[in-house]
Amino acid sequence: MNAASGHPYDNVRELRPRIPDTEKITINLGYVDLGQVDLMVQEGFYSNRTDFIRTAIRNQLERHADVVKQSTVRKSLDLGLRNYSREDLEAARRAGEILHINVLGLATIAQDVTPELARATIASVSVLGALHATPAVKAALSDRTR
């Protein structure tokens, strides 16, 4: 408990910032399509536009699940969340290894990774989804990112 404020958790801090589990996208939709979405929401089929869009996307992904699975295997993609820490990259450098990042989902390069370390250890970056890294690291890897 903090003696000054009397609150028991004043001295507790998050060790790692929480990574959001979603990525915001923007879409352009025709007025009639948007109106039909709003009608479905109004009629109670969906709680809001986002619920409708997420459901539609999930249904399409489920419909094409076999193709996605085959492509993931064929392209040797890591599926889900993949984190690259400074320690990971330093170990790769010590071992003389060069990394090829191939992720379907979210690839995160730690905030404490320098642009120099990233360039020394990462040969290529291919992310279908989102790449989280500092602007400096993204710039350092821009010629290696597809």
Backbone as JSON Lines, residues from 0, in Angstrom:
{"i":0,"aa":"M","n":[0.84,-1.17,0.0],"ca":[0.0,0.0,0.0],"c":[0.89,1.23,0.0]}
{"i":1,"aa":"N","n":[0.54,2.21,-0.81],"ca":[1.27,3.46,-0.89],"c":[0.87,4.32,0.29]}
{"i":2,"aa":"A","n":[1.83,4.7,1.13],"ca":[1.54,5.47,2.34],"c":[1.0,6.85,2.01]}
{"i":3,"aa":"A","n":[1.46,7.45,0.93],"ca":[1.04,8.82,0.59],"c":[-0.42,8.87,0.15]}
{"i":4,"aa":"S","n":[-0.84,7.93,-0.68],"ca":[-2.2,8.01,-1.22],"c":[-3.16,7.04,-0.54]}
{"i":5,"aa":"G","n":[-2.63,6.0,0.08],"ca":[-3.49,5.01,0.7],"c":[-4.03,3.97,-0.26]}
{"i":6,"aa":"H","n":[-3.64,4.05,-1.54],"ca":[-4.11,3.09,-2.53],"c":[-3.12,1.93,-2.62]}
{"i":7,"aa":"P","n":[-3.62,0.69,-2.56],"ca":[-2.72,-0.47,-2.51],"c":[-1.95,-0.73,-3.81]}
{"i":8,"aa":"Y","n":[-2.41,-0.23,-4.96],"ca":[-1.77,-0.57,-6.23],"c":[-1.08,0.62,-6.9]}
{"i":9,"aa":"D","n":[-0.8,1.68,-6.16],"ca":[-0.15,2.85,-6.75],"c":[1.25,2.55,-7.24]}
{"i":10,"aa":"N","n":[1.93,1.6,-6.64],"ca":[3.31,1.32,-7.05],"c":[3.4,0.15,-8.03]}
{"i":11,"aa":"V","n":[2.27,-0.33,-8.53],"ca":[2.26,-1.42,-9.5],"c":[2.28,-0.81,-10.89]}
{"i":12,"aa":"R","n":[3.19,-1.31,-11.72],"ca":[3.23,-0.84,-13.09],"c":[3.31,-2.03,-14.03]}
{"i":13,"aa":"E","n":[2.84,-1.81,-15.23],"ca":[2.85,-2.86,-16.23],"c":[4.28,-3.06,-16.72]}
{"i":14,"aa":"L","n":[4.74,-4.32,-16.74],"ca":[6.09,-4.6,-17.21],"c":[6.2,-4.49,-18.72]}
{"i":15,"aa":"R","n":[5.18,-4.98,-19.42],"ca":[5.15,-4.89,-20.88],"c":[3.86,-4.23,-21.29]}
{"i":16,"aa":"P","n":[3.91,-3.32,-22.24],"ca":[2.65,-2.75,-22.71],"c":[1.79,-3.83,-23.36]}
{"i":17,"aa":"R","n":[0.49,-3.74,-23.14],"ca":[-0.43,-4.72,-23.7],"c":[-0.54,-4.51,-25.21]}
{"i":18,"aa":"I","n":[-0.4,-5.6,-25.95],"ca":[-0.52,-5.55,-27.4],"c":[-1.99,-5.77,-27.74]}
{"i":19,"aa":"P","n":[-2.58,-4.85,-28.48],"ca":[-3.99,-5.06,-28.84],"c":[-4.14,-6.31,-29.69]}
{"i":20,"aa":"D","n":[-5.29,-6.99,-29.53],"ca":[-5.49,-8.22,-30.3],"c":[-6.3,-7.97,-31.57]}
{"i":21,"aa":"T","n":[-6.49,-6.71,-31.91],"ca":[-7.18,-6.37,-33.15],"c":[-6.43,-5.24,-33.85]}
{"i":22,"aa":"E","n":[-6.67,-5.12,-35.13],"ca":[-6.09,-4.05,-35.94],"c":[-7.25,-3.35,-36.62]}
{"i":23,"aa":"K","n":[-7.26,-2.04,-36.56],"ca":[-8.36,-1.28,-37.15],"c":[-8.17,-1.19,-38.66]}
{"i":24,"aa":"I","n":[-9.25,-1.42,-39.4],"ca":[-9.23,-1.25,-40.85],"c":[-10.34,-0.28,-41.24]}
{"i":25,"aa":"T","n":[-10.19,0.32,-42.39],"ca":[-11.21,1.22,-42.92],"c":[-11.65,0.66,-44.26]}
{"i":26,"aa":"I","n":[-12.96,0.64,-44.49],"ca":[-13.47,0.17,-45.79],"c":[-14.42,1.22,-46.35]}
{"i":27,"aa":"N","n":[-14.47,1.27,-47.66],"ca":[-15.45,2.1,-48.35],"c":[-16.58,1.17,-48.79]}
{"i":28,"aa":"L","n":[-17.8,1.55,-48.45],"ca":[-18.96,0.72,-48.73],"c":[-20.01,1.58,-49.41]}
{"i":29,"aa":"G","n":[-20.66,1.03,-50.41],"ca":[-21.72,1.76,-51.09],"c":[-22.88,2.06,-50.14]}
{"i":30,"aa":"Y","n":[-23.63,3.11,-50.47],"ca":[-24.72,3.55,-49.58],"c":[-25.8,2.48,-49.42]}
{"i":31,"aa":"V","n":[-26.12,1.79,-50.49],"ca":[-27.16,0.76,-50.41],"c":[-26.68,-0.4,-49.54]}
{"i":32,"aa":"D","n":[-25.42,-0.83,-49.73],"ca":[-24.88,-1.91,-48.9],"c":[-24.86,-1.49,-47.43]}
{"i":33,"aa":"L","n":[-24.42,-0.26,-47.18],"ca":[-24.37,0.24,-45.8],"c":[-25.78,0.3,-45.21]}
{"i":34,"aa":"G","n":[-26.74,0.72,-46.01],"ca":[-28.12,0.76,-45.54],"c":[-28.65,-0.62,-45.2]}
{"i":35,"aa":"Q","n":[-28.27,-1.61,-45.99],"ca":[-28.71,-2.98,-45.71],"c":[-28.07,-3.5,-44.43]}
{"i":36,"aa":"V","n":[-26.8,-3.15,-44.2],"ca":[-26.15,-3.52,-42.94],"c":[-26.9,-2.89,-41.78]}
{"i":37,"aa":"D","n":[-27.19,-1.6,-41.9],"ca":[-27.91,-0.9,-40.83],"c":[-29.29,-1.51,-40.59]}
{"i":38,"aa":"L","n":[-29.95,-1.94,-41.65],"ca":[-31.26,-2.59,-41.51],"c":[-31.12,-3.9,-40.74]}
{"i":39,"aa":"M","n":[-30.09,-4.69,-41.05],"ca":[-29.87,-5.95,-40.33],"c":[-29.61,-5.69,-38.84]}
{"i":40,"aa":"V","n":[-28.87,-4.61,-38.56],"ca":[-28.61,-4.24,-37.16],"c":[-29.92,-3.81,-36.5]}
{"i":41,"aa":"Q","n":[-30.67,-2.97,-37.18],"ca":[-31.94,-2.47,-36.65],"c":[-32.93,-3.61,-36.38]}
{"i":42,"aa":"E","n":[-32.91,-4.62,-37.22],"ca":[-33.81,-5.76,-37.06],"c":[-33.32,-6.75,-36.0]}
{"i":43,"aa":"G","n":[-32.14,-6.5,-35.43],"ca":[-31.66,-7.32,-34.32],"c":[-30.83,-8.53,-34.71]}
{"i":44,"aa":"F","n":[-30.49,-8.66,-35.99],"ca":[-29.65,-9.78,-36.4],"c":[-28.21,-9.62,-35.91]}
{"i":45,"aa":"Y","n":[-27.76,-8.37,-35.78],"ca":[-26.4,-8.05,-35.33],"c":[-26.49,-6.91,-34.33]}
{"i":46,"aa":"S","n":[-25.53,-6.84,-33.42],"ca":[-25.57,-5.79,-32.39],"c":[-25.13,-4.44,-32.93]}
{"i":47,"aa":"N","n":[-24.28,-4.43,-33.95],"ca":[-23.83,-3.18,-34.55],"c":[-23.13,-3.5,-35.88]}
{"i":48,"aa":"R","n":[-22.67,-2.46,-36.58],"ca":[-22.01,-2.66,-37.87],"c":[-20.77,-3.55,-37.73]}
{"i":49,"aa":"T","n":[-19.99,-3.31,-36.68],"ca":[-18.77,-4.09,-36.48],"c":[-19.09,-5.57,-36.32]}
{"i":50,"aa":"D","n":[-20.13,-5.88,-35.56],"ca":[-20.54,-7.27,-35.38],"c":[-20.88,-7.91,-36.73]}
{"i":51,"aa":"F","n":[-21.61,-7.17,-37.57],"ca":[-21.96,-7.67,-38.9],"c":[-20.7,-7.94,-39.73]}
{"i":52,"aa":"I","n":[-19.79,-6.97,-39.77],"ca":[-18.59,-7.1,-40.6],"c":[-17.7,-8.23,-40.1]}
{"i":53,"aa":"R","n":[-17.51,-8.32,-38.79],"ca":[-16.69,-9.42,-38.25],"c":[-17.29,-10.78,-38.58]}
{"i":54,"aa":"T","n":[-18.61,-10.89,-38.44],"ca":[-19.29,-12.15,-38.75],"c":[-19.14,-12.49,-40.22]}
{"i":55,"aa":"A","n":[-19.3,-11.5,-41.09],"ca":[-19.15,-11.74,-42.53],"c":[-17.73,-12.2,-42.86]}
{"i":56,"aa":"I","n":[-16.74,-11.56,-42.25],"ca":[-15.35,-11.94,-42.51],"c":[-15.08,-13.36,-42.01]}
{"i":57,"aa":"R","n":[-15.53,-13.66,-40.79],"ca":[-15.32,-15.02,-40.25],"c":[-15.98,-16.07,-41.15]}
{"i":58,"aa":"N","n":[-17.19,-15.78,-41.63],"ca":[-17.88,-16.73,-42.5],"c":[-17.1,-16.96,-43.8]}
{"i":59,"aa":"Q","n":[-16.54,-15.9,-44.37],"ca":[-15.75,-16.05,-45.6],"c":[-14.47,-16.83,-45.33]}
{"i":60,"aa":"L","n":[-13.81,-16.54,-44.2],"ca":[-12.59,-17.26,-43.86],"c":[-12.88,-18.74,-43.62]}
{"i":61,"aa":"E","n":[-14.0,-19.02,-42.97],"ca":[-14.39,-20.41,-42.74],"c":[-14.68,-21.11,-44.07]}
{"i":62,"aa":"R","n":[-15.32,-20.39,-44.97],"ca":[-15.66,-20.93,-46.28],"c":[-14.41,-21.32,-47.07]}
{"i":63,"aa":"H","n":[-13.33,-20.55,-46.89],"ca":[-12.08,-20.78,-47.63],"c":[-10.97,-21.35,-46.74]}
{"i":64,"aa":"A","n":[-11.33,-21.99,-45.65],"ca":[-10.35,-22.47,-44.66],"c":[-9.33,-23.43,-45.27]}
{"i":65,"aa":"D","n":[-9.76,-24.31,-46.16],"ca":[-8.83,-25.27,-46.77],"c":[-7.75,-24.56,-47.59]}
{"i":66,"aa":"V","n":[-8.15,-23.56,-48.35],"ca":[-7.2,-22.81,-49.18],"c":[-6.21,-22.06,-48.28]}
{"i":67,"aa":"V","n":[-6.72,-21.44,-47.22],"ca":[-5.85,-20.71,-46.29],"c":[-4.86,-21.67,-45.65]}
{"i":68,"aa":"K","n":[-5.33,-22.83,-45.23],"ca":[-4.46,-23.82,-44.59],"c":[-3.37,-24.29,-45.55]}
{"i":69,"aa":"Q","n":[-3.74,-24.62,-46.77],"ca":[-2.77,-25.07,-47.77],"c":[-1.74,-23.99,-48.08]}
{"i":70,"aa":"S","n":[-2.2,-22.76,-48.24],"ca":[-1.28,-21.65,-48.54],"c":[-0.34,-21.38,-47.38]}
{"i":71,"aa":"T","n":[-0.85,-21.5,-46.15],"ca":[-0.02,-21.28,-44.97],"c":[1.12,-22.29,-44.92]}
{"i":72,"aa":"V","n":[0.81,-23.54,-45.22],"ca":[1.84,-24.59,-45.24],"c":[2.8,-24.37,-46.4]}
{"i":73,"aa":"R","n":[2.26,-24.11,-47.59],"ca":[3.09,-23.94,-48.79],"c":[4.07,-22.77,-48.63]}
{"i":74,"aa":"K","n":[3.63,-21.69,-48.0],"ca":[4.48,-20.51,-47.84],"c":[5.29,-20.53,-46.55]}
{"i":75,"aa":"S","n":[5.19,-21.6,-45.79],"ca":[5.91,-21.75,-44.51],"c":[5.69,-20.56,-43.59]}
{"i":76,"aa":"L","n":[4.44,-20.23,-43.37],"ca":[4.09,-19.09,-42.53],"c":[3.92,-19.51,-41.08]}
{"i":77,"aa":"D","n":[4.45,-18.69,-40.15],"ca":[4.14,-18.87,-38.73],"c":[2.76,-18.28,-38.52]}
{"i":78,"aa":"L","n":[1.87,-19.04,-37.92],"ca":[0.49,-18.62,-37.75],"c":[0.26,-18.09,-36.34]}
{"i":79,"aa":"G","n":[-0.3,-16.89,-36.22],"ca":[-0.64,-16.33,-34.92],"c":[0.24,-15.16,-34.55]}
{"i":80,"aa":"L","n":[0.67,-15.15,-33.29],"ca":[1.5,-14.07,-32.77],"c":[2.95,-14.54,-32.7]}
{"i":81,"aa":"R","n":[3.86,-13.73,-33.23],"ca":[5.29,-14.07,-33.19],"c":[6.05,-12.85,-32.7]}
{"i":82,"aa":"N","n":[6.74,-13.01,-31.58],"ca":[7.5,-11.91,-30.98],"c":[8.98,-12.14,-31.17]}
{"i":83,"aa":"Y","n":[9.69,-11.09,-31.54],"ca":[11.14,-11.13,-31.69],"c":[11.73,-10.16,-30.68]}
{"i":84,"aa":"S","n":[12.35,-10.69,-29.65],"ca":[12.94,-9.86,-28.59],"c":[14.37,-9.48,-28.97]}
{"i":85,"aa":"R","n":[14.9,-8.51,-28.26],"ca":[16.31,-8.13,-28.46],"c":[17.2,-9.34,-28.19]}
{"i":86,"aa":"E","n":[16.85,-10.1,-27.14],"ca":[17.63,-11.29,-26.79],"c":[17.61,-12.32,-27.92]}
{"i":87,"aa":"D","n":[16.44,-12.51,-28.55],"ca":[16.33,-13.45,-29.68],"c":[17.28,-13.04,-30.81]}
{"i":88,"aa":"L","n":[17.26,-11.76,-31.14],"ca":[18.07,-11.28,-32.26],"c":[19.56,-11.3,-31.92]}
{"i":89,"aa":"E","n":[19.9,-10.98,-30.67],"ca":[21.31,-11.05,-30.27],"c":[21.82,-12.49,-30.31]}
{"i":90,"aa":"A","n":[20.99,-13.44,-29.89],"ca":[21.37,-14.86,-29.94],"c":[21.56,-15.3,-31.39]}
{"i":91,"aa":"A","n":[20.69,-14.85,-32.28],"ca":[20.82,-15.19,-33.7],"c":[22.13,-14.62,-34.25]}
{"i":92,"aa":"R","n":[22.45,-13.39,-33.86],"ca":[23.69,-12.77,-34.35],"c":[24.91,-13.56,-33.85]}
{"i":93,"aa":"R","n":[24.89,-13.93,-32.56],"ca":[26.01,-14.72,-32.0],"c":[26.17,-16.05,-32.72]}
{"i":94,"aa":"A","n":[25.05,-16.65,-33.11],"ca":[25.08,-17.96,-33.78],"c":[25.34,-17.83,-35.28]}
{"i":95,"aa":"G","n":[25.42,-16.6,-35.76],"ca":[25.63,-16.39,-37.19],"c":[24.4,-16.69,-38.03]}
{"i":96,"aa":"E","n":[23.23,-16.65,-37.41],"ca":[21.99,-16.96,-38.12],"c":[21.36,-15.68,-38.67]}
{"i":97,"aa":"I","n":[20.7,-15.82,-39.8],"ca":[19.95,-14.73,-40.41],"c":[18.49,-15.17,-40.43]}
{"i":98,"aa":"L","n":[17.59,-14.3,-39.97],"ca":[16.18,-14.65,-39.86],"c":[15.38,-14.2,-41.08]}
{"i":99,"aa":"H","n":[14.43,-15.03,-41.44],"ca":[13.43,-14.69,-42.46],"c":[12.09,-14.73,-41.73]}
{"i":100,"aa":"I","n":[11.51,-13.58,-41.52],"ca":[10.25,-13.48,-40.79],"c":[9.1,-13.67,-41.78]}
{"i":101,"aa":"N","n":[8.32,-14.73,-41.59],"ca":[7.16,-15.06,-42.41],"c":[6.0,-15.35,-41.48]}
{"i":102,"aa":"V","n":[5.11,-14.38,-41.31],"ca":[4.05,-14.5,-40.31],"c":[2.69,-14.21,-40.93]}
{"i":103,"aa":"L","n":[1.71,-15.02,-40.56],"ca":[0.32,-14.74,-40.85],"c":[-0.31,-14.45,-39.49]}
{"i":104,"aa":"G","n":[-0.55,-13.19,-39.21],"ca":[-1.06,-12.77,-37.91],"c":[-0.38,-11.49,-37.48]}
{"i":105,"aa":"L","n":[0.28,-11.53,-36.33],"ca":[0.96,-10.35,-35.79],"c":[2.42,-10.69,-35.51]}
{"i":106,"aa":"A","n":[3.32,-9.95,-36.13],"ca":[4.75,-10.06,-35.83],"c":[5.15,-8.81,-35.06]}
{"i":107,"aa":"T","n":[5.82,-9.0,-33.94],"ca":[6.25,-7.88,-33.11],"c":[7.76,-7.95,-32.92]}
{"i":108,"aa":"I","n":[8.42,-6.84,-33.24],"ca":[9.85,-6.7,-32.96],"c":[9.94,-5.77,-31.76]}
{"i":109,"aa":"A","n":[10.58,-6.23,-30.71],"ca":[10.59,-5.52,-29.42],"c":[11.05,-4.07,-29.57]}
{"i":110,"aa":"Q","n":[10.54,-3.24,-28.67],"ca":[10.83,-1.81,-28.68],"c":[12.31,-1.5,-28.46]}
{"i":111,"aa":"D","n":[13.02,-2.39,-27.77],"ca":[14.43,-2.13,-27.47],"c":[15.39,-2.66,-28.54]}
{"i":112,"aa":"V","n":[14.85,-3.16,-29.65],"ca":[15.7,-3.61,-30.76],"c":[16.14,-2.39,-31.56]}
{"i":113,"aa":"T","n":[17.44,-2.26,-31.76],"ca":[17.96,-1.13,-32.53],"c":[17.84,-1.41,-34.03]}
{"i":114,"aa":"P","n":[17.8,-0.36,-34.83],"ca":[17.78,-0.57,-36.28],"c":[19.0,-1.36,-36.76]}
{"i":115,"aa":"E","n":[20.14,-1.12,-36.14],"ca":[21.37,-1.83,-36.53],"c":[21.26,-3.33,-36.26]}
{"i":116,"aa":"L","n":[20.73,-3.69,-35.08],"ca":[20.55,-5.11,-34.74],"c":[19.56,-5.76,-35.7]}
{"i":117,"aa":"A","n":[18.47,-5.06,-36.0],"ca":[17.47,-5.61,-36.91],"c":[18.09,-5.87,-38.29]}
{"i":118,"aa":"R","n":[18.83,-4.91,-38.81],"ca":[19.45,-5.09,-40.14],"c":[20.5,-6.2,-40.14]}
{"i":119,"aa":"A","n":[21.19,-6.37,-39.02],"ca":[22.24,-7.39,-38.94],"c":[21.68,-8.8,-38.86]}
{"i":120,"aa":"T","n":[20.42,-8.95,-38.42],"ca":[19.9,-10.29,-38.16],"c":[18.66,-10.68,-38.97]}
{"i":121,"aa":"I","n":[18.0,-9.71,-39.59],"ca":[16.75,-10.01,-40.31],"c":[16.97,-9.79,-41.81]}
{"i":122,"aa":"A","n":[16.89,-10.87,-42.58],"ca":[17.12,-10.8,-44.03],"c":[15.87,-10.4,-44.79]}
{"i":123,"aa":"S","n":[14.7,-10.84,-44.29],"ca":[13.46,-10.53,-44.99],"c":[12.29,-10.54,-44.01]}
{"i":124,"aa":"V","n":[11.28,-9.73,-44.36],"ca":[10.07,-9.64,-43.54],"c":[8.86,-9.75,-44.47]}
{"i":125,"aa":"S","n":[8.02,-10.74,-44.21],"ca":[6.77,-10.89,-44.94],"c":[5.69,-11.17,-43.9]}
{"i":126,"aa":"V","n":[4.81,-10.19,-43.71],"ca":[3.76,-10.32,-42.7],"c":[2.41,-10.1,-43.37]}
{"i":127,"aa":"L","n":[1.56,-11.1,-43.26],"ca":[0.16,-10.98,-43.68],"c":[-0.62,-10.75,-42.4]}
{"i":128,"aa":"G","n":[-1.0,-9.53,-42.16],"ca":[-1.63,-9.13,-40.91],"c":[-1.04,-7.81,-40.49]}
{"i":129,"aa":"A","n":[-0.26,-7.82,-39.4],"ca":[0.32,-6.57,-38.9],"c":[1.73,-6.8,-38.38]}
{"i":130,"aa":"L","n":[2.56,-5.79,-38.58],"ca":[3.92,-5.78,-38.05],"c":[4.01,-4.63,-37.07]}
{"i":131,"aa":"H","n":[4.35,-4.93,-35.82],"ca":[4.56,-3.9,-34.81],"c":[6.05,-3.8,-34.54]}
{"i":132,"aa":"A","n":[6.6,-2.62,-34.76],"ca":[8.0,-2.34,-34.49],"c":[8.13,-0.82,-34.42]}
{"i":133,"aa":"T","n":[9.25,-0.36,-33.91],"ca":[9.45,1.09,-33.85],"c":[9.56,1.62,-35.28]}
{"i":134,"aa":"P","n":[9.22,2.89,-35.47],"ca":[9.38,3.48,-36.8],"c":[10.81,3.35,-37.33]}
{"i":135,"aa":"A","n":[11.8,3.47,-36.45],"ca":[13.2,3.37,-36.88],"c":[13.52,1.96,-37.39]}
{"i":136,"aa":"V","n":[13.02,0.94,-36.7],"ca":[13.26,-0.45,-37.14],"c":[12.52,-0.72,-38.44]}
{"i":137,"aa":"K","n":[11.27,-0.25,-38.55],"ca":[10.53,-0.43,-39.8],"c":[11.27,0.22,-40.97]}
{"i":138,"aa":"A","n":[11.8,1.42,-40.74],"ca":[12.55,2.12,-41.79],"c":[13.81,1.34,-42.15]}
{"i":139,"aa":"A","n":[14.5,0.81,-41.15],"ca":[15.74,0.06,-41.4],"c":[15.47,-1.21,-42.2]}
{"i":140,"aa":"L","n":[14.28,-1.78,-42.06],"ca":[13.94,-3.03,-42.75],"c":[13.08,-2.81,-43.99]}
{"i":141,"aa":"S","n":[12.83,-1.56,-44.35],"ca":[11.89,-1.27,-45.44],"c":[12.28,-1.92,-46.76]}
{"i":142,"aa":"D","n":[13.58,-2.01,-47.05],"ca":[14.01,-2.63,-48.3],"c":[13.97,-4.16,-48.24]}
{"i":143,"aa":"R","n":[13.68,-4.7,-47.07],"ca":[13.61,-6.16,-46.89],"c":[12.18,-6.63,-46.61]}
{"i":144,"aa":"T","n":[11.24,-5.7,-46.66],"ca":[9.85,-5.99,-46.32],"c":[9.02,-6.09,-47.59]}
{"i":145,"aa":"R","n":[8.24,-7.19,-47.66],"ca":[7.32,-7.32,-48.8],"c":[5.91,-7.33,-48.3]}
